[in-house]
Amino acid sequence: MTLALIICLLATLIPVFFGHESTAPFWLGVQALSLGWITLTQHPLSWHVGLAGVEVLLVRALLVPHLMRRVIVRHAASHIGLLPSNLFTWGIAVSMIIFAFKFGDGARADERALTLGVVASTVMIALLILATNQQRTSQLVALLFMENALALFESLMPEPWPLPVHLAISTVYLLTVSVGSWLVGDHAVFGTQRIDVTGETL
Amino acid sequence: MNPISQLGMERPDEAPTAAYRNGASWLLPGMLVLVSLLWLSSLITFLVTPLAAMPIYFAGRYLVLDATSLLFVLVVNTVYLVISVYMLSRERTSHELITDLRVRAVWSLLFMLVVNLGILCNHLILQWTLIEVTTACAVVMMVCGKFGASRAVAWRYMLYSSMTLAITFLGFMCLVQSSALREMTMNFQIDQINRALTTDRDPWQRLGLALILFGLGGKLGLAPLYSWLPQTYEAAPTSTSALLASVQFNLCVVAMFRALQVFQDIEPGFVSQELLFMGYLSLVVAAIQIMAARNYKRLIAYACISSSGVIAIGLSVGQAAAYGVVLYVVSNAFVKSLLFITAGRMRSVYGTNDVGPLSGVIRVLPFAGLLFTGGIFALLGFPPFASFLAEMLILSGIVQAGNLLAFTLLCVMLTIIFVATGRTIFPMLWGTPPKARAPFKESLISILPKLGFVGVLTMLGTYTPEAVTRLLSAVAHSIGGS
């Protein structure tokens, strides 16, 4: 579980500090794989846990990164970073991560503290991307980071969500990607033209 | 010509085009039949289900019929019925919009289905996901078609909605953490969530509650997370603006009421302070922006922010103000729909949202102008409309609670908003037209539903039937009303 959490954290931090927008789908997939790992190992294996894990792997680790890749590949500025490369934003990002793990300390248990730290730092980094990056594709990636962080929070529950809740959360995730891609892209979502997707920050 | 400026310009005497005759002309009338059935079923449920028999749980306790869900199901379905009639009348008169309207009608039906489920939901997380689904539907309704809103506006709306809902979800997670530290298990079913909460000053629980209220406040258009609202309401097609302002807004109000029903006995002071702060901030923001507004649709949008502020302040007072808040929420649903639909009518004739060219609108569009006047008076809280009674009840509740500073500030802000709105809108209604125009013929189908709204608003403000009063009181009681 600790290893999965560390992978999840690295999958957020590497693309933000060192990667380009075009690599984000890969890291979203890695994040989702670690989420699937946590989902399948956190609770005793049952058909419910199995179904939830498979759903995470299929939707979050395979389908969504694939959809995102198709949108980002056609994006005119896919070579730019998720976070502006300057010392100021890097400084804020590092401070936020330290703050997030301090926040997690309140859990008074090692694994819970680590989980809370990962969730809080992912949410903080996602908010920082939303506040500093004008590219709508990057903003969409930030939203998905945030949704993955919320899904990770589920591992803190003594029992997994009931199946209808799980299905509803996955539907929301899929809808965010579908509608977001549609807005970012053209009417024909996966059309061939290159598009300007510069917008506003929050 | 700019597509926005020719948006659905009316040609009243034109015969139905080939597009109308050959396309799916059955779609909107069919939708109207479905919506009428939905409305009728909610009305029958209201008439035959005694309040004493509630709550009634079903679908594995994921859905509940109680006073809150019954009232809001009835309100949103009534509003939707009128919006459907409006869409049908637009289909008949603005042939450029036929395709757009039909696509939008299908999505609005899905939107309404999800809203109804969301209102009936007995599970906080499930309700949260359903609100998010309505956001996705609303984005499609905004953008779809030739004359839809720009993608930038829709994207901003989606971004803010996802953000505010993520904040709310973080709040839920803090509640999980709070219960875990006390070795309790959190069940998010509304009737059972209380068991895992504590009356002690628990920081995780407080943080959770603060985030939930802050996030939901953003969805209601409360400051500081309000900036998505004016742009969205202005740019969205009229039917979508009305659905957002009157239907999705009420779904979020239900979510807020559910949070209050859970926390009112556990953290009363904390809830009150946060709502009071957001309420006042919203009123100040709305007052400043209304003073500067020269666009009637945007002005209505800012008025929606001020209404949210009044609701938040009323909720923060609770007790005596609770009945006023519920009445205010219900009357606002009708007022906002009336205003947006009438504004849509005016835009279809004048092709602009600016106030200037519409000077003397009441001479060109006598019925729409009169109805808009009625809507503005209702919005500003004039008698005999329900909003007058509701505002009086809220103000009297604040006085009874002994918060005279809050009372003074609310009165000052409402006066500023009243003067600023009147200064912009009244010349538009009764001013001298820039050029002479013949009065525009308006069909009965477009006038009747709006007259129905005015009738309901007047009825709620003068004589409320006993059954409705009991339902409103039951909802008020559930959120801490005395």
Contacts between the chains, C-beta under 8 A, distances in Angstrom:
chain1	res1	chain2	res2	distance
A	106	B	177	8.0
A	106	B	203	7.8
A	106	B	204	7.3
A	107	B	177	6.8
A	107	B	181	7.6
A	108	B	181	6.9
A	112	B	177	7.8
A	112	B	180	7.3
A	116	B	177	7.1
A	119	B	173	7.5
A	123	B	166	7.3
A	123	B	170	6.8
A	127	B	163	8.0
A	130	B	159	7.0
A	130	B	163	7.1
A	136	B	155	5.8
A	139	B	155	7.9
A	139	B	159	6.2
A	143	B	159	7.2
A	143	B	162	5.2
A	143	B	166	8.0
A	146	B	162	7.5
A	146	B	166	5.1
A	147	B	166	7.5
A	150	B	166	6.5
A	150	B	169	5.1
A	150	B	170	7.4
A	150	B	173	7.2
A	153	B	169	7.9
A	153	B	170	7.9
A	153	B	173	4.3
A	153	B	176	7.3
A	156	B	173	7.2
A	156	B	176	5.8
A	156	B	177	6.5
A	156	B	180	6.6
A	157	B	176	6.0
A	157	B	186	7.5
A	158	B	180	7.3
A	158	B	185	5.4
A	159	B	185	7.4
A	161	B	125	7.1
A	164	B	60	7.9
A	164	B	62	6.2
A	164	B	126	6.6
A	165	B	123	6.7
A	165	B	125	5.2
A	165	B	126	5.5
A	165	B	129	7.4
A	165	B	188	7.8
A	168	B	125	7.7
A	168	B	126	5.6
A	168	B	129	3.8
A	168	B	130	7.1
A	168	B	133	7.9
A	169	B	125	7.5
A	169	B	129	5.8
A	171	B	129	7.0
A	171	B	133	6.7
A	172	B	129	5.0
A	172	B	132	4.6
A	172	B	133	6.5
A	172	B	136	7.9
A	175	B	132	7.3
A	175	B	133	6.3
A	175	B	136	4.2
A	176	B	132	7.7
A	176	B	136	7.3
A	176	B	158	8.0
A	176	B	162	6.4
A	178	B	136	7.8
A	179	B	136	4.7
A	179	B	139	5.2
A	179	B	140	6.7
A	179	B	158	6.6
A	180	B	155	8.0
A	180	B	158	6.7
A	182	B	140	7.9
A	182	B	143	7.9
A	183	B	139	6.8
A	183	B	143	6.9
A	183	B	151	5.1
A	183	B	154	5.7
A	183	B	155	4.8
A	183	B	158	6.6
A	184	B	155	7.4
A	199	B	152	5.7
A	199	B	155	5.8
A	199	B	156	7.3
A	200	B	152	7.4
A	200	B	156	6.6
A	202	B	159	6.5
A	202	B	160	7.3
A	202	B	163	6.8
